[in-house]
Amino acid sequence: MSTAYPRAWLSHTEVAAYLDLHPMTIYKLLRLKQLPAAKVGGQWRIHQQQLDTFLFSRIKIPQERSR
């Protein structure tokens, strides 16, 4: 009997699918330490909640230009 649970830790290919990007783009960002991640057993793992928090923190709100 298996327990269903949401998958919290994602591989770089799952992150690529989640963000609709190429897996090599995600891998490059991981190597450059531009995404929050941990390397486990030689493979990158990204926590989905940390990824979402990281992305939301980078949202730019356009400011109105003064005339």
N, C-alpha and C positions, 0 to 999 in steps of 0.2 A: 504494500500500500504506500503510495507516494503522496506527499503533501504538496499541494500547489501553492507557490509563492511567487511574487513578482521578482523578476531578475534585477538586482540592484547593481551588480558589477558587470560592465560591458567590455567586450573586446574592441580593438580598434576598428575592426570591420563592422561590428554592430553600431558603433558610434558613427561611422561613415554612413551607414544606412539611415540612422536616426536623424542625421543632419543633412542628408542628401548630398554628400560629398564623396569624392574618390577615396578609397582606403589609404592610398599613398599620401594624400594630403593630410589625413589624420596622423599617419605614422610620422610624417615630417614635423608636424606640430608637437607631437610627443617627444621626438628627439631634441627639438629646440626648447623643450620645457615650457611650451606655451599653453598646455592644457593640464589640468589637475589629474594626475594619474599615479599608479603604483605599478612597479614591475614585479610580477610574481611568477616564479618558475621560468624566467626568461621571456614571459609574455606580458604585454601591457594590459592593465585593467583600469577602467575608468568608472567611478561611481556615478550613476545617473543623476542623483540628487546634487552632487557636487558640480557635475557638468552643467546642469540647468542653472544653478546658482551663479557659476562662473559666467555663463552666457548672458544671463539677465543683468549682471553687474557691468557688462560691456555695452549695454544698449545706450545709444546716443539719442538724446531728445533734441530735435532741432529747435533752435531759438529763433524768434522773429528778428529780422534785421531792422534796425532803426533807419528811418528815412531822413 
